[in-house]
């Protein structure tokens, strides 16, 4: 039997999710996975349903928890093979808990692995009953970074030749309407399938026993294996396990006493009474006492000790050192402190991800964010400049939300300042910071609708930084969405996007960034191909023709699909004419493909 393999699945339902962390992220098992996070303050239980596409047999399930948004209790339910998952009857198979992660300061991600014994199912429902509360999860959210499963799927069946023979025999019995025999064969097949993992373990142990020349054990394991394959479900599988080792006699140590070395008197019982010898302490052991020391009162009972009056009727005050600052009121005698003011305690500054206070803004940061501080306060600016990526995202979101509420010239002024502050965030290598920055740029521009010259000057500073992210697999899609949005924005348009997207390729060519550029070009053709004078088709054809001889097959196929879109848009003659003029090595073959469509 083949070893279990990774089982692909799809997320078909989730009760809630946030835009930056959808439930589909559970399928990403890479080290850079962001996972699924529920909406803030969502009602529990939260559920997500996974579909393996067909009946599978699970041998392993792995869950990775979020570092701070941690589920306190999870139930696992399985569903059978039905096309409509809404009609599936889910049955609970297991439940478990994650730790609250306080010991790891909410930084490490906990992994839980389960090893079911050939669990047959198609759907898995993950039901989360609650979450742990901490200073990083004030919104009572819960998150799972990833889920993975291993086992045997329909495309890689675990049935060996003997099971196939049994299936054929069962089918023959059904055709002869010998249902008793079909029932017996089915029971035998079920026994073999239910003990498949145990059979694999027996085979491994038998191979190990043969390697060690322990043929008695190998024979026992072979008999046990044959009993399972024969369909004997009443076999006691523990009868043939390897017997426990025989106890070894205790070795005598050289330190053990030899009884012959001593007389038998040492074994007499101890005496019932031991003699007591009282001895007066020596003079040197008595502590020194002053001749004037009188402990008569101190030895008396507390209620019998006298209460001595003060030497004078006036309160003489405290002779301790004076206090200063906030504590100077402590110098006032008790009778005069009725009007004592309550000490004002400074409010604690906000905390960062590690529970430490946020860093104060330096003069340069305060000067750069002067307008932002007036609009949304200093705490949002401190989060924006924090080194913690989660807090930086929170700061970007808080500032953008405050600016969206402004109107008139103050809104435009804050918009320009905020987009200028976002330059380091757009260049940041953190996926979350980059995605949040680009998303807020688009939302804020659509909401405020600044003058076209303000939009162009503010976003021009980010164009090349966002274009550089097309070569980053984790940030590629948000960059494509930005250029698609910019092409449809009235203040920017295609003339803003085309020069950078169809810029000449630099050597060495970063081929991973070429396909996203072609995706943007395809979107431009779909949206503006029918509008006259919007697209420079000759520029598009010239750029795409350079990629028809690319060393990467996926790049060549993508370039060919762009030409086919131009062909469908009614530009077939122009495309063929430019290909003929370029004298491409495979130009005739490309033209034949276009002519055939």
C-alpha positions in Angstrom: 0.0 0.0 0.0 1.3 3.5 -0.9 2.1 6.0 1.9 -0.6 8.6 2.8 -0.4 11.8 0.7 -1.6 15.3 1.2 -5.3 15.7 0.4 -6.4 18.9 -1.4 -9.6 20.5 -0.2 -11.7 23.7 -0.7 -13.3 26.0 1.9 -17.0 26.1 1.0 -18.5 27.9 4.0 -17.5 30.2 6.8 -19.8 32.0 9.3 -17.6 35.2 9.1 -14.2 36.5 7.9 -12.4 39.7 7.4 -11.3 41.0 4.1 -7.5 40.6 4.7 -7.9 37.1 6.2 -10.6 35.1 4.4 -11.3 31.5 5.2 -9.7 30.4 1.9 -6.3 31.2 3.5 -6.6 27.9 5.4 -5.5 26.2 2.2 -2.2 28.0 2.3 0.3 25.9 4.4 3.4 28.0 3.5 5.5 29.7 6.3 4.1 33.1 5.2 0.4 32.1 5.6 -1.9 34.6 7.3 -4.8 32.3 7.9 -8.5 32.9 8.6 -9.7 35.4 11.1 -13.4 36.0 12.1 -15.1 39.3 12.3 -14.7 41.4 15.4 -17.1 40.6 18.2 -18.8 37.9 16.2 -21.3 35.5 17.9 -20.1 32.0 18.7 -19.9 29.3 17.6 -18.0 30.2 14.5 -17.9 27.5 11.8 -15.9 26.7 8.7 -16.7 23.7 6.4 -14.0 22.0 4.2 -14.8 19.9 1.1 -12.3 17.2 -0.1 -14.3 16.8 -3.4 -15.0 13.1 -2.9 -14.8 10.3 -0.3 -11.4 10.2 1.4 -9.8 8.2 4.2 -8.0 10.5 6.7 -4.9 9.4 8.6 -3.7 12.8 9.8 -5.1 16.3 10.4 -2.9 19.3 11.4 -4.2 22.6 12.8 -2.1 25.7 13.4 -3.5 28.3 15.7 -3.2 32.1 15.5 -0.7 33.5 18.0 -3.1 35.8 19.8 -6.6 35.1 18.4 -6.8 31.6 19.9 -9.7 29.2 20.0 -10.5 28.0 23.4 -12.5 24.9 22.3 -12.9 23.2 18.9 -15.3 20.5 17.8 -14.6 18.4 14.7 -17.6 17.0 12.7 -17.5 14.8 9.7 -20.0 14.5 6.7 -20.6 11.9 4.1 -20.3 12.0 0.3 -23.1 14.1 -1.0 -23.0 16.7 -3.8 -25.0 19.3 -1.8 -23.3 19.9 1.6 -26.4 21.5 3.0 -28.1 18.1 3.0 -25.2 16.4 4.8 -25.8 15.1 8.4 -22.6 16.0 10.3 -21.5 13.8 13.2 -19.0 14.8 15.9 -15.7 12.8 15.7 -13.5 14.7 18.2 -12.8 17.9 20.1 -9.7 19.6 21.5 -8.4 22.8 22.9 -5.5 25.2 22.3 -3.5 26.7 25.2 -3.9 30.4 25.9 -0.3 31.0 24.7 0.4 33.4 27.6 3.6 31.6 28.4 4.9 32.4 24.9 3.9 36.1 25.2 1.4 35.5 22.3 4.2 35.1 19.7 4.4 31.4 19.0 1.8 29.5 16.9 0.6 26.3 18.5 0.3 23.1 16.3 -2.1 20.3 17.0 -2.0 17.0 15.1 -4.6 14.2 15.1 -4.1 10.7 13.7 -7.5 9.1 13.0 -7.6 5.5 11.9 -8.7 5.7 8.3 -11.6 8.1 8.9 -13.9 8.0 5.8 -15.6 11.3 5.0 -15.9 14.0 2.4 -16.7 17.1 4.5 -15.1 18.4 7.8 -16.9 21.0 9.9 -14.6 22.9 12.3 -16.8 24.4 15.0 -15.2 27.0 17.3 -17.0 27.5 20.6 -15.1 30.4 22.0 -11.8 32.3 22.2 -9.3 33.4 24.8 -9.2 37.0 25.8 -6.0 38.9 26.0 -4.7 42.5 25.4 -4.1 41.7 21.7 -7.6 40.2 21.2 -9.9 42.9 22.6 -12.4 42.2 19.8 -12.9 38.6 20.7 -11.8 37.3 17.3 -10.5 33.8 16.6 -8.1 32.7 13.9 -6.6 29.6 12.4 -3.4 29.9 10.3 -3.8 26.7 8.3 -5.3 23.3 8.1 -3.8 20.3 6.3 -4.8 16.6 5.9 -3.1 13.5 4.8 -4.6 10.2 3.8 -5.9 8.3 0.8 -8.1 9.9 -1.8 -10.2 8.6 -4.7 -7.6 9.4 -7.2 -5.0 7.4 -5.2 -7.0 4.5 -3.9 -5.7 2.4 -1.0 -7.3 -0.8 -2.1 -4.8 -3.4 -3.1 -5.2 -6.4 -5.4 -7.0 -8.5 -2.9 -9.6 -5.8 -2.2 -10.1 -5.3 -5.9 -10.7 -9.1 -6.3 -13.2 -9.0 -3.4 -15.0 -6.0 -5.1 -15.3 -8.0 -8.3 -16.6 -11.1 -6.5 -19.1 -8.9 -4.7 -20.3 -7.5 -8.0 -20.6 -11.0 -9.5 -22.7 -12.1 -6.5 -25.0 -9.1 -7.0 -25.4 -9.9 -10.7 -26.3 -13.6 -9.8 -28.6 -12.2 -7.0 -26.7 -14.2 -4.4 -27.2 -11.5 -1.8 -26.1 -13.6 1.2 -22.7 -14.0 -0.4 -22.6 -10.4 -1.4 -23.3 -9.4 2.2 -20.5 -11.7 3.5 -18.0 -10.3 1.0 -19.0 -6.7 2.0 -18.4 -7.5 5.7 -15.0 -8.9 4.8 -14.1 -5.8 2.8 -15.2 -3.5 5.7 -13.0 -5.4 8.1 -10.0 -5.0 5.8 -10.6 -1.3 5.3 -11.2 -0.6 9.0 -7.9 -2.3 9.9 -5.9 -0.9 7.0 -3.6 1.2 9.2 -3.1 -1.8 11.6 -2.3 -4.0 8.6 0.4 -1.5 7.5 1.9 -1.6 11.0 1.9 -5.4 10.9 3.8 -5.4 7.6 6.4 -3.0 8.9 6.9 -5.1 12.1 7.1 -8.3 10.0 9.8 -6.7 7.8 11.7 -5.6 10.9 11.4 -9.1 12.5 12.8 -10.7 9.3 15.7 -8.2 9.3 16.5 -9.2 12.9 16.1 -12.9 12.1 13.3 -13.2 14.7 11.3 -15.7 12.6 9.0 -16.7 15.4 7.7 -13.2 15.7 7.5 -12.9 11.9 5.4 -16.1 11.8 3.0 -14.7 14.4 2.6 -11.4 12.6 2.0 -13.3 9.3 -0.8 -15.3 10.9 -2.3 -12.2 12.4 -2.2 -10.5 9.0 -3.8 -13.4 7.3 -6.6 -13.5 9.9 -7.5 -9.9 9.2 -7.4 -10.4 5.4 -9.6 -13.5 5.8 -12.3 -11.2 7.5 -12.0 -12.6 11.0 -13.2 -9.6 13.0 -13.4 -11.5 16.3 -9.6 -12.1 16.3 -7.9 -10.9 19.4 -5.1 -8.9 17.9 -3.3 -8.6 21.2 -2.7 -12.4 21.3 0.1 -12.2 18.8 1.8 -9.1 20.1 5.4 -9.5 21.0 5.6 -11.0 24.5 7.1 -8.7 27.2 10.8 -9.4 28.0 11.5 -11.7 30.9 12.6 -9.9 34.1 16.3 -10.1 34.6 17.6 -11.1 38.1 18.9 -8.2 40.2 22.7 -7.9 39.9 24.5 -7.8 43.2 26.4 -4.6 43.8 29.8 -4.6 45.4 28.4 -2.0 47.8 25.7 -4.3 49.1 26.5 -5.4 52.7 27.5 -8.9 53.3 25.4 -10.3 56.2 28.2 -12.6 57.2 30.4 -9.6 58.0 28.2 -8.6 61.0 26.9 -10.4 64.0 23.2 -11.2 64.4 23.0 -8.5 67.2 22.5 -5.8 64.7 19.1 -7.2 63.9 17.8 -6.9 67.5 14.8 -4.7 67.9 15.4 -1.2 69.1 14.7 -0.4 72.8 11.3 1.0 73.8 12.7 3.8 75.9 15.8 5.9 75.3 17.7 7.5 78.2 17.4 11.2 78.4 20.4 13.3 79.6 19.7 16.9 80.7 22.7 19.1 80.8 23.0 22.7 82.0 24.2 25.1 79.3 27.6 26.5 79.7 28.0 30.2 80.6 29.3 31.1 77.2 26.0 29.9 75.6 23.8 32.3 77.6 23.0 35.5 75.7 24.1 38.8 77.2 21.4 40.9 78.9 21.8 44.4 80.3 21.5 44.7 84.1 18.8 47.3 83.6 16.7 45.1 81.4 13.4 44.2 82.8 11.1 41.9 80.8 8.4 41.5 83.4 5.8 43.4 81.4 6.8 41.9 78.1 6.3 38.4 79.5 2.8 39.3 80.8 -0.4 38.6 78.8 -1.3 41.4 76.3 -4.5 42.4 78.2 -2.5 42.7 81.5 0.2 45.0 80.1 -0.2 48.7 81.3 -1.0 51.5 79.0 1.3 54.4 79.7 0.2 58.0 79.1 2.0 60.5 76.9 4.6 62.7 78.5 2.8 65.8 77.3 -0.8 66.7 76.2 0.4 68.2 72.9 1.1 66.3 69.7 4.8 66.8 69.0 4.6 65.6 65.4 6.7 63.1 63.5 10.5 63.4 63.7 11.0 61.3 60.5 12.6 63.0 57.4 10.3 65.4 55.5 8.6 64.2 52.3 8.7 66.2 49.0 6.7 66.4 45.8 3.4 64.5 45.6 4.1 63.0 49.0 4.5 66.3 50.9 1.0 66.0 52.3 2.2 63.1 54.3 4.0 65.5 56.6 0.7 67.0 57.9 -0.4 65.6 61.3 -3.4 63.3 61.3 -5.8 65.9 62.8 -5.2 68.4 60.1 -5.5 66.3 56.9 -9.2 66.4 56.3 -8.9 68.6 53.2 -6.1 66.4 51.8 -6.4 66.4 48.0 -6.5 63.2 46.0 -3.2 62.6 44.2 -3.6 62.8 40.4 -2.3 59.7 38.7 -1.1 60.1 35.1 -3.0 57.9 32.6 -1.1 55.0 31.4 0.1 55.3 27.7 -1.1 52.7 25.2 0.5 49.3 25.0 2.2 47.7 22.0 2.1 44.0 21.0 4.5 43.0 23.8 2.6 44.7 26.5 5.1 47.6 26.6 4.3 51.2 26.3 4.3 52.7 22.8 7.3 54.7 21.9 7.0 58.4 22.0 7.1 60.3 18.7 10.5 61.8 17.9 10.6 65.4 16.6 10.8 64.4 13.0 7.8 62.1 13.2 5.8 64.7 15.1 6.6 67.3 12.5 5.7 64.9 9.6 2.4 63.9 11.2 1.3 67.3 12.6 -1.9 67.4 10.6 -2.7 63.7 11.3 -2.2 64.2 15.0 -4.7 67.1 15.0 -7.2 64.9 13.1 -7.0 61.6 14.9 -4.8 62.0 18.0 -1.3 61.0 19.0 -2.0 57.4 19.7 -2.9 56.6 16.1 0.3 58.3 15.0 2.3 56.2 17.6 0.7 53.0 16.2 1.5 54.2 12.6 5.2 54.6 13.5 5.4 51.4 15.6 7.9 48.7 14.7 5.1 46.1 15.3 3.4 45.3 12.0 0.0 44.6 13.5 0.0 48.0 15.3 1.2 49.7 12.1 -1.8 48.3 10.2 -4.1 49.4 13.0 -2.6 52.9 12.8 -3.0 53.1 9.0 -6.7 52.1 9.4 -7.4 54.5 12.3 -5.9 57.5 10.4 -7.8 56.6 7.2 -11.1 56.3 9.0 -10.6 59.7 10.7 -9.7 61.4 7.4 -12.8 59.9 5.6 -15.0 61.8 8.1 -13.5 65.2 7.1 -14.9 67.6 4.6 -13.7 70.4 2.4 -10.1 71.7 2.3 -9.1 70.1 5.6 -9.9 66.6 4.1 -7.8 67.3 1.0 -4.9 68.6 3.1 -5.0 65.5 5.4 -5.3 63.3 2.3 -2.1 64.7 0.8 -0.2 64.4 4.1 -1.3 60.9 4.8 -0.4 59.6 1.3 3.0 61.2 1.7 3.5 59.4 5.1 2.6 56.1 3.4 5.7 56.0 1.2 7.7 53.7 3.6 4.6 51.5 4.2 4.2 50.9 0.5 7.8 49.9 0.2 7.6 47.7 3.3 8.3 43.9 3.0 5.5 43.1 5.4 2.5 41.8 3.4 0.0 43.1 5.9 1.4 46.6 5.9 1.6 46.8 2.1 -1.9 45.4 1.6 -3.4 47.7 4.2 -1.6 50.8 2.7 -2.7 50.1 -0.9 -6.3 49.3 0.2 -6.6 52.5 2.2 -5.2 54.6 -0.7 -7.9 53.3 -3.1 -10.7 53.6 -0.5 -9.7 57.1 0.6 -9.4 58.3 -3.0 -12.8 57.0 -3.9 -14.4 58.4 -0.8 -13.0 61.9 -0.8 -12.7 62.4 -4.6 -9.9 65.0 -4.5 -9.1 67.2 -7.5 -7.4 65.3 -10.3 -4.1 67.1 -10.0 -4.0 66.2 -6.2 -4.7 62.5 -7.0 -2.1 62.3 -9.7 0.6 64.0 -7.7 -0.1 62.0 -4.5 -0.3 58.6 -6.1 2.5 59.2 -8.6 4.9 58.8 -5.7 3.7 55.2 -5.1 3.4 54.0 -8.6 6.9 52.5 -9.0 7.0 51.1 -5.5 3.7 49.2 -6.1 5.0 48.1 -9.5 8.0 46.5 -7.9 5.7 44.3 -5.8 4.5 42.5 -8.9 7.5 40.2 -8.6 6.5 39.2 -5.0 4.2 36.3 -4.9 2.7 37.3 -1.6 2.0 40.9 -2.8 1.4 40.3 -6.5 -2.5 40.2 -6.4 -2.9 43.5 -4.4 -0.6 45.2 -6.8 -2.6 44.0 -9.8 -5.8 45.2 -8.2 -4.2 48.6 -7.6 -3.3 49.1 -11.3 -6.7 47.8 -12.4 -8.3 50.3 -10.1 -6.1 53.2 -11.3 -6.9 52.5 -14.9 -10.6 52.9 -14.1 -10.1 56.1 -12.0 -11.1 59.2 -13.9 -8.2 61.2 -12.4 -5.6 58.6 -13.4 -6.8 56.4 -16.3 -5.0 54.2 -18.8 -2.4 56.8 -19.5 -1.2 56.5 -15.9 -1.0 52.6 -16.0 0.2 51.8 -19.5 3.7 53.4 -19.4 4.7 51.5 -16.3 3.0 48.2 -17.1 4.4 48.0 -20.7 7.8 49.4 -19.8 10.8 47.6 -21.5 12.0 44.5 -19.7 15.2 45.0 -17.6 17.9 42.4 -17.7 18.0 40.0 -16.0 14.3 39.5 -16.6 12.2 38.8 -13.5 9.7 36.4 -15.2 7.5 36.1 -12.1 6.6 39.8 -12.6 5.8 39.5 -16.3 2.6 37.4 -15.9 0.9 39.9 -13.6 1.8 42.6 -16.1 0.0 40.6 -18.8 -3.0 40.1 -16.5 -3.3 43.9 -16.2 -3.1 44.3 -20.0 -5.9 41.7 -20.4 -8.0 43.6 -18.0 -7.4 46.8 -19.9 -8.4 45.1 -23.1 -11.6 43.8 -21.6 -12.6 47.1 -20.2 -11.4 49.6 -22.8 -10.9 47.5 -25.9 -14.1 48.7 -27.5 -13.5 52.5 -26.8 -11.7 54.3 -29.6 -8.5 56.2 -28.7 -8.2 54.8 -25.1 -5.7 52.0 -25.7 -2.6 52.2 -27.8 -2.9 48.7 -29.4 0.3 49.0 -31.3 2.2 49.5 -28.0 0.4 46.4 -26.5 1.2 44.2 -29.6 4.9 45.3 -29.6 5.3 44.5 -25.9 3.5 41.1 -26.2 5.5 40.0 -29.3 8.7 40.2 -27.3 7.3 37.6 -24.9 6.4 35.0 -27.6 10.0 33.7 -27.5 10.3 33.8 -23.6 12.1 30.8 -22.0 9.1 30.3 -19.7 6.2 28.3 -21.1 3.6 30.0 -18.9 4.8 33.4 -20.1 4.5 32.3 -23.8 1.0 30.9 -23.2 -0.1 34.1 -21.4 1.3 36.3 -24.2 -0.5 34.2 -26.8 -3.8 34.6 -24.9 -3.4 38.4 -25.0 -3.0 38.3 -28.8 -6.1 36.1 -29.0 -8.0 38.7 -27.0 -6.9 41.4 -29.4 -8.0 39.1 -32.3 -11.4 38.7 -30.7 -11.6 42.5 -30.3 -11.4 43.0 -34.1 -7.7 43.8 -34.3 -6.7 40.6 -36.1 -5.3 42.4 -39.2 -3.2 44.7 -37.2 -1.8 41.9 -35.0 -0.9 39.8 -38.1 0.7 42.7 -39.9 2.9 43.6 -36.9 4.0 39.9 -36.4 4.9 39.7 -40.1 6.9 42.9 -39.9 8.8 41.7 -36.8 10.1 38.5 -38.6 9.7 36.3 -35.6 11.2 32.8 -35.8 7.9 31.2 -35.1 5.8 34.0 -36.6 4.1 31.8 -39.2 3.0 29.3 -36.6 1.6 32.1 -34.4 -0.3 33.6 -37.4 -1.7 30.1 -38.3 -3.0 29.8 -34.7 -4.7 33.2 -34.9 -6.1 32.4 -38.4 -7.6 29.2 -37.1 -9.7 31.0 -34.4 
